[in-house]
């Protein structure tokens, strides 16, 4: 299990480094006054990558923190609580308009 956790962490960290690169690329595109459509395309790609990283982290959280050593009822309760948090914060980002 320890090796699987390390592999999972490495995959998440690799994905996050890639997202950092995407964000730096967007910053550079704005400095270079690139076409808006190109910037928006890259922004959406970074957002999608961040969503995927979030899902990997949620998977890890479910497997390692919410269900280990608990009864089915307790594990289900923990899972429901985590899903509510995920949707509350994920939904808030989508509904904000600046």
Secondary structure, DSSP 8 states (H G I E B T S, - for coil): -HHHHHHHHHHHHHHHHHHHHHHHHHHHHHHTT--HHHHHHHHHHHHHHHHHHHHHHHHHHIIIIISTT--HHHHHHHHHHHHHHHHHHHHHHHH---
